[in-house]
């Protein structure tokens, strides 16, 4: 089944692209440029598409930034400690980012008569981001079925929605994903800074050798 | 309740803006530039915002066009008569347009801590466009509740979803909407071409004087 993969260039979504190539027909990778600081990941997505021999669409939605910047985002003032989780969330996330990117990916899939959109939302994100939870994914797919009813039929694949990052590493290792050609760091350095432990821990827990070059060893 | 109105500059959505100002707190109008031929309608939306004394955001999503253009759209060949309705639909509509515009409008509303997004989908569009039907609207609002859960709370207002265009004209007349300052023609002329009868009929059925200047009288 012809599948459009939303790919940031990170470990999860590049592994997803390899999994889709293994189980379906990989149509293309779609990467969103939303003005992220860690733009280097877009180059990693481009490399993954080249490695996989598929088309790569970079969709520039950075013009949405001024519209989506709430006060906490534009003030450039860190949210003080002790605030409610809700306030911290509002300060650190782009409002409605996943629904926006997924509806655009659905439009691309429909225009190309693809059967599926695949997205790499995974279990580790559930507690933080509401738009990564299984209930959201189910509701999103149901909404899209109605939106395209009778004209196109596009399904949503999220094989990692109940998986941990360590499980994704295990799956990727089985597919020979070149992990050194994926990018997980939110800072814009030359190599992964290594202060965020999520990626390191996933390799350790999976018992897979970590090929990543970290600034902080 | 603070409300963001998606406004194309057409009769329906300008009437919606006046209705929202009457019943809620009108926050702003949001207009999408998706590379439509009838760009003049964007100027009508800007005028409506000025008339109403509210902010006007023009969100340029025309960069999505190359990604959303399927073969039938890019070939520039009219779809032959006698094709299935499905094929005609595919040829003439931008895939997933309403879900894309609505998710962006939700992002804007969330960033501005607004309570509602209002959209002018109406009864007359149900048979043609799946993403104007009440089932879609309900599913879309449910999806957004889950996507923003615990962080923002934004509802969806679609007061015209079960109304005909004639009923919208009646509502607009009651709110003193300056109908001559709205635009309904998909062709890019100086005045409404008048060959599409939908707008004319709505005024006639509503028994409201039609102030529109039509090229085809």
Interface residues (C-beta under 8 A of the other chain):
Chain A: X57 X59 X60 X63 X64 X67 X68 X69 X70 X73 X85 X86 X89 X90 X93 X94 X95 X96 X97 X98 X99 X100 X102 X103 X104 X106 X107 X108 X110 X111 X112 X113 X130 X131 X133 X135 X136 X139 X140 X142 X143 X144 X146 X147 X148 X149 X150 X151 X152
Chain B: X57 X59 X60 X63 X64 X67 X68 X69 X70 X73 X85 X86 X89 X90 X93 X94 X95 X96 X97 X98 X99 X100 X102 X103 X104 X106 X107 X108 X110 X111 X112 X113 X130 X131 X133 X135 X136 X139 X140 X142 X143 X144 X146 X147 X148 X149 X150 X151 X152
